Amino acid sequence: MTETNTSLTAPVTSVMRSDVSALPLNYTVQEALSYIRQKKLGEKIIYFYVVDQTGCLKGVLPVRKLLTAPLDTPLETIMVPRVIAIPADATVLDACELFLVHRFLALPVVDNQGHLIGIVDITVFTDEVFDIAERSQIDSLFESIGIRITQLKSASTN
């Protein structure tokens, strides 16, 4: 989310990833694990999202719950049904506020009908913080060098 990439007023869809780890609502843990093994999932998996047949978001499934539940357990019984989601028409600032309030590592992005269309993870904002910190350190370094050079020049002319 650097200056060259986006701004806080940009649509959240400009920073979302579309490689969503979505699992069908009617699956058991065993079916979900088989599905995960067969499907090429995104590199960063923080949560699994549970969707119905139409792709509507129905719940979130933390990885730990999926890995520790008995294999015959329906996902519907172990998912968290109350999901905080970002509407597709929200801004990057709206997403940032949701991350600050809820302290999640990732948030799903949904369209007007509740279909899961992507996710935004916290690295969108942490990368920006590190970029700002790095720029600040570089600016401070150049400022220090500039002051020292100025002092040396002043001392050598006296």
N, C-alpha and C positions, 0 to 999 in steps of 0.2 A: 504494500500500500504506500509506496513512495510517491513523491511528487510526480514522477513521470508515469506512474501507473494509474492512480485514481485519487479521488478526493472524498471527503466525508459526505458530500452531497450526492455522490455517484450511487447508482442503484446497487443494492446488495448482490444482485445477479452478476455484476461485473467482477466480483471477487470470490464467488462461490465455485465449488468444485462439483462437477456433475457425476463423478465416479462414486455414486452413493452405494453404501452397503445395505441394501434393502432385502428383507426376508419376507416371504409370504405368511400372512396371518394364520393360515390353516396348517402350517408345518409343525412338526415335533422338533425337539432338540436334535435328534438323530438326522432327520431330513434336512434341517438347517445346516448341520455340520457337513453333510454330504454335498449339499448345494454350494457351500462356501469353498470346499475343496475343488469342485469342478469349475466354478466360475472364477474368472480373473477379476479380483477385487482391487480397489484402489490401494495405493501404497500406504496411506494413513488411515487406519481403522481405529476410531476412538469409540464409537458406538455402532450398533446395528440398529437399523430402523425397520419397523414392522409395518407392512402395507397390506391393504385388502386387494381383491382381484382387480380393482380399477386403478390401483396405484395410490389410493388415498392413505395418508399417514395415520396409523392407528396406535402406535406406541414406539417406545425406545427400549432397546435391549442391551444393557451393559455387557461387555464381553465376559466379565467374571461370572455373571448369572448364566450365560449361555454355556460356559465351560464347566460349571459346577452342578448344573441341574441334571437329574436323571434323563437318560436318552429318550424315554417315552413321554416326556413332559411336553404338552402343547405350548408353543411360544406365547399364545394368548394369555396363559396363566402366569408366566414369569416376566412378561414385558411390563414396563411402566406405562400405563395408559394416558397419564396426564403429561403431554409433551409441550414444551415451550418451543414454538416454531417461529421463524421469521417469514413474514409475507414477502412474496416476490417483488412487490412494489415498494418495499422499505428501502431506506438508504443505508449506506455503510455506517453512518453515525447511529442510526437506530439499532443496528446489529451490535455495535460497540457498547451501547447502553445496556442491551440485553445480556451481553457477556459480563459486564460489570455488576449488574444486579443479581444474576443467577449463578455466576461462577462456573459455567460449563466449559468443557474443552472444545465442544463443537455444537452447532445448532443447525437443525434442518431448515431448508427453505421450501416453502409450499406456495402453490398458485392459489387463485381465488376459490377453487373448488376443494382445496386441501390435498391436492396431489403433490407428492414429494418430487421436487425437481432438482435438488442439490443440497449441498451442505457448505457451511462456512465454519472454518475452524479457527481457534484462537491465534494460530500463527500469523494470520493476516494482520493482527494487531501487534503481536510481540515482535515480528520482523520490523514493523514500522518503528517501534520504540527503540530497538537496537540500532536502526538506521539513524534515528535522531540522536541517540547517545554517541554513536560513532562520529557523526558530523560535528557534534558539539566538541568532542575530544580533539578532532582534527583542527577545528577552528581555534580552540584554546592553544593547541600546539603551535599553529602558525602565528597566533597572536603573541605567544611567548617568544618565538623566534624573532618576530618582527620587532618586539620591544628590545630584545637583546642586541639585535643588529643595530637598531637606532642608538642604543646606549654606547655600543662599541664605536660607531661612527662619530658620535658626539665626543667621546673620550679621545679618539685619535686626532680630531681636528683641534682640540684644545692644547 
